[in-house]
Amino acid sequence: MAPHKDNIKIGEGEGLRCLYTIVSNEDDWDNYESLQWWAADDYARVHPEDPDVPELLERIAKEKETYLKWRRETIGWAIYVFRKL
């Protein structure tokens, strides 16, 4: 894994032409992560009798804390579309 521009250069160095890229940002990750929090909360509200709900909510709370404290600014992804020359 290299910086964005270097990833493109690596592909082009392999004889490929870069046609398109998509790079995630913090908004993308916030959306992805927070939808999991929402889904767990909805499930717990609709299924309060489920014996796994306390464990689910505890796990989601820990993951949320970890995400907000450490991961939010460090994770990301990119998609590169190359064409063979």
VODREN-973620 format. One record per residue (C-alpha): x, y, z; residue number from 1; residue in one letter. Coordinates in Angstrom, 1 decimal, padded with zeros to 4 digits. Layout:
N
- u,v,w,num,residu
- X,Y,Z,NUM,a
...
//
This chain:
85
- u,v,w,num,residu
- 000.0,000.0,000.0,1,m
- 001.4,003.4,-001.0,2,a
- 000.0,006.9,-001.3,3,p
- -002.7,007.4,-003.9,4,h
- -000.5,008.9,-006.6,5,k
- 002.1,006.1,-006.1,6,d
- -000.5,003.4,-006.4,7,n
- -001.4,004.8,-009.8,8,i
- 002.2,005.0,-010.8,9,k
- 002.7,001.4,-009.8,10,i
- -000.1,000.2,-012.0,11,g
- 001.1,002.4,-014.9,12,e
- 004.6,001.0,-014.3,13,g
- 003.0,-002.5,-015.0,14,e
- 001.8,-001.3,-018.4,15,g
- -001.7,-000.4,-017.3,16,l
- -003.6,002.9,-017.9,17,r
- -005.5,004.3,-014.9,18,c
- -009.0,005.1,-016.0,19,l
- -010.8,005.8,-012.7,20,y
- -010.3,005.9,-008.9,21,t
- -012.6,006.1,-005.9,22,i
- -011.0,006.9,-002.5,23,v
- -012.9,006.7,000.8,24,s
- -013.1,009.6,003.1,25,n
- -014.1,010.1,006.8,26,e
- -017.8,010.6,005.7,27,d
- -017.8,007.3,004.0,28,d
- -016.5,005.5,007.1,29,w
- -018.8,007.4,009.4,30,d
- -021.7,006.3,007.4,31,n
- -020.5,002.7,007.3,32,y
- -019.7,002.5,011.0,33,e
- -022.7,004.4,012.3,34,s
- -025.2,002.3,010.3,35,l
- -024.0,-000.7,012.3,36,q
- -024.7,001.2,015.6,37,w
- -028.1,002.1,014.3,38,w
- -028.9,-001.4,013.2,39,a
- -027.9,-002.9,016.6,40,a
- -029.9,-000.3,018.5,41,d
- -033.0,-001.0,016.3,42,d
- -032.6,-004.7,016.8,43,y
- -032.4,-004.3,020.5,44,a
- -035.4,-002.1,020.6,45,r
- -037.5,-004.5,018.5,46,v
- -036.3,-007.7,020.2,47,h
- -035.8,-006.8,023.9,48,p
- -036.4,-010.5,024.8,49,e
- -033.4,-011.7,022.8,50,d
- -030.8,-013.0,025.4,51,p
- -028.0,-011.9,023.1,52,d
- -029.0,-008.2,023.1,53,v
- -026.9,-007.1,026.1,54,p
- -023.8,-008.7,024.6,55,e
- -024.6,-007.2,021.2,56,l
- -024.9,-003.7,022.6,57,l
- -021.8,-004.1,024.7,58,e
- -019.8,-005.2,021.6,59,r
- -021.2,-002.3,019.5,60,i
- -020.4,000.2,022.3,61,a
- -016.8,-001.0,022.4,62,k
- -016.4,-000.9,018.6,63,e
- -017.9,002.6,018.5,64,k
- -015.4,003.8,021.1,65,e
- -012.5,002.2,019.3,66,t
- -013.6,003.7,016.0,67,y
- -014.0,007.2,017.3,68,l
- -010.8,007.1,019.4,69,k
- -008.3,005.4,017.0,70,w
- -009.6,004.1,013.7,71,r
- -011.6,007.0,012.2,72,r
- -008.5,008.9,011.1,73,e
- -006.4,005.9,010.1,74,t
- -008.6,003.6,008.0,75,i
- -009.5,003.9,004.3,76,g
- -009.8,002.2,001.0,77,w
- -009.5,002.9,-002.7,78,a
- -010.6,001.3,-005.9,79,i
- -008.5,001.6,-009.0,80,y
- -009.7,000.8,-012.5,81,v
- -006.9,000.1,-014.9,82,f
- -007.0,-001.0,-018.5,83,r
- -004.4,-003.2,-020.1,84,k
- -002.6,-001.3,-022.9,85,l
//
